[in-house]
Amino acid sequence: MHGELVQPGYQVGASTVWTILRSAHVDPAPRRSGPTWRQFLHTQAHAHPRL
């Protein structure tokens, strides 16, 4: 979320975002148990032959 705010030019600290989310009772996203990004790309490369 911090990165999305910084891109259009807003100046906001990561700790500020964390404080706002915490006060709104929004917990951090859980760790995903799915494949890593590298595994995902490898699978996609083999599933879709090049044209």
Distance bins in CASP14 RR format, pairs under 12 A and 6 or more apart:
PFRMAT RR
TARGET T0000
AUTHOR 0000-0000-0000
RMODE 2
METHOD distances of the structure
MODEL  1
1 7 0 0 0 0 0 1 0 0 0 0 0
1 10 0 0 0 0 0 1 0 0 0 0 0
1 12 0 0 0 0 1 0 0 0 0 0 0
1 13 0 0 0 0 0 1 0 0 0 0 0
1 14 0 0 0 0 1 0 0 0 0 0 0
1 16 0 0 0 0 0 1 0 0 0 0 0
1 17 1 0 1 0 0 0 0 0 0 0 0
1 18 0 0 0 0 1 0 0 0 0 0 0
1 20 0 0 0 0 1 0 0 0 0 0 0
1 21 1 0 0 1 0 0 0 0 0 0 0
1 24 0 0 0 0 0 1 0 0 0 0 0
1 26 0 0 0 0 1 0 0 0 0 0 0
1 28 0 0 0 0 0 1 0 0 0 0 0
1 29 0 0 0 0 0 1 0 0 0 0 0
2 9 0 0 0 0 0 1 0 0 0 0 0
2 10 0 0 0 0 1 0 0 0 0 0 0
2 11 0 0 0 0 0 1 0 0 0 0 0
2 12 1 0 0 1 0 0 0 0 0 0 0
2 13 1 0 0 1 0 0 0 0 0 0 0
2 14 1 0 1 0 0 0 0 0 0 0 0
2 15 0 0 0 0 1 0 0 0 0 0 0
2 16 0 0 0 0 1 0 0 0 0 0 0
2 17 1 0 1 0 0 0 0 0 0 0 0
2 18 0 0 0 0 1 0 0 0 0 0 0
2 19 0 0 0 0 0 1 0 0 0 0 0
2 20 0 0 0 0 0 1 0 0 0 0 0
2 21 0 0 0 0 0 1 0 0 0 0 0
3 9 0 0 0 0 0 1 0 0 0 0 0
3 10 0 0 0 0 1 0 0 0 0 0 0
3 11 0 0 0 0 0 1 0 0 0 0 0
3 12 0 0 0 0 1 0 0 0 0 0 0
3 13 0 0 0 0 1 0 0 0 0 0 0
3 14 0 0 0 0 1 0 0 0 0 0 0
3 17 0 0 0 0 1 0 0 0 0 0 0
4 10 0 0 0 0 1 0 0 0 0 0 0
4 12 0 0 0 0 0 1 0 0 0 0 0
4 14 0 0 0 0 0 1 0 0 0 0 0
4 17 0 0 0 0 1 0 0 0 0 0 0
5 11 0 0 0 0 1 0 0 0 0 0 0
5 12 1 0 1 0 0 0 0 0 0 0 0
5 13 0 0 0 0 1 0 0 0 0 0 0
5 14 0 0 0 0 1 0 0 0 0 0 0
5 16 0 0 0 0 1 0 0 0 0 0 0
5 17 1 0 0 1 0 0 0 0 0 0 0
5 20 0 0 0 0 0 1 0 0 0 0 0
6 12 1 0 0 1 0 0 0 0 0 0 0
6 13 0 0 0 0 1 0 0 0 0 0 0
6 14 0 0 0 0 1 0 0 0 0 0 0
6 16 0 0 0 0 0 1 0 0 0 0 0
6 17 0 0 0 0 1 0 0 0 0 0 0
10 16 0 0 0 0 0 1 0 0 0 0 0
10 17 0 0 0 0 0 1 0 0 0 0 0
11 17 0 0 0 0 0 1 0 0 0 0 0
12 18 0 0 0 0 0 1 0 0 0 0 0
12 19 0 0 0 0 0 1 0 0 0 0 0
12 20 0 0 0 0 1 0 0 0 0 0 0
13 19 0 0 0 0 1 0 0 0 0 0 0
13 20 0 0 0 0 0 1 0 0 0 0 0
14 20 0 0 0 0 0 1 0 0 0 0 0
14 21 0 0 0 0 0 1 0 0 0 0 0
15 21 0 0 0 0 0 1 0 0 0 0 0
15 22 0 0 0 0 0 1 0 0 0 0 0
16 22 0 0 0 0 0 1 0 0 0 0 0
16 23 0 0 0 0 0 1 0 0 0 0 0
17 23 0 0 0 0 0 1 0 0 0 0 0
17 24 0 0 0 0 0 1 0 0 0 0 0
17 26 0 0 0 0 0 1 0 0 0 0 0
17 28 0 0 0 0 0 1 0 0 0 0 0
18 24 0 0 0 0 0 1 0 0 0 0 0
18 26 0 0 0 0 1 0 0 0 0 0 0
18 27 0 0 0 0 0 1 0 0 0 0 0
18 28 0 0 0 0 1 0 0 0 0 0 0
19 26 0 0 0 0 0 1 0 0 0 0 0
20 26 0 0 0 0 1 0 0 0 0 0 0
21 27 0 0 0 0 1 0 0 0 0 0 0
21 28 0 0 0 0 1 0 0 0 0 0 0
21 29 0 0 0 0 0 1 0 0 0 0 0
22 28 0 0 0 0 1 0 0 0 0 0 0
32 39 0 0 0 0 0 1 0 0 0 0 0
32 40 0 0 0 0 0 1 0 0 0 0 0
34 40 0 0 0 0 1 0 0 0 0 0 0
34 43 0 0 0 0 0 1 0 0 0 0 0
35 41 0 0 0 0 1 0 0 0 0 0 0
35 42 0 0 0 0 1 0 0 0 0 0 0
35 43 1 0 0 1 0 0 0 0 0 0 0
35 44 0 0 0 0 0 1 0 0 0 0 0
36 42 0 0 0 0 1 0 0 0 0 0 0
36 43 0 0 0 0 0 1 0 0 0 0 0
37 43 0 0 0 0 0 1 0 0 0 0 0
37 44 0 0 0 0 0 1 0 0 0 0 0
38 44 0 0 0 0 0 1 0 0 0 0 0
38 45 0 0 0 0 0 1 0 0 0 0 0
39 45 0 0 0 0 0 1 0 0 0 0 0
39 46 0 0 0 0 0 1 0 0 0 0 0
40 46 0 0 0 0 0 1 0 0 0 0 0
40 47 0 0 0 0 0 1 0 0 0 0 0
41 47 0 0 0 0 0 1 0 0 0 0 0
41 48 0 0 0 0 0 1 0 0 0 0 0
42 48 0 0 0 0 0 1 0 0 0 0 0
44 50 0 0 0 0 0 1 0 0 0 0 0
END
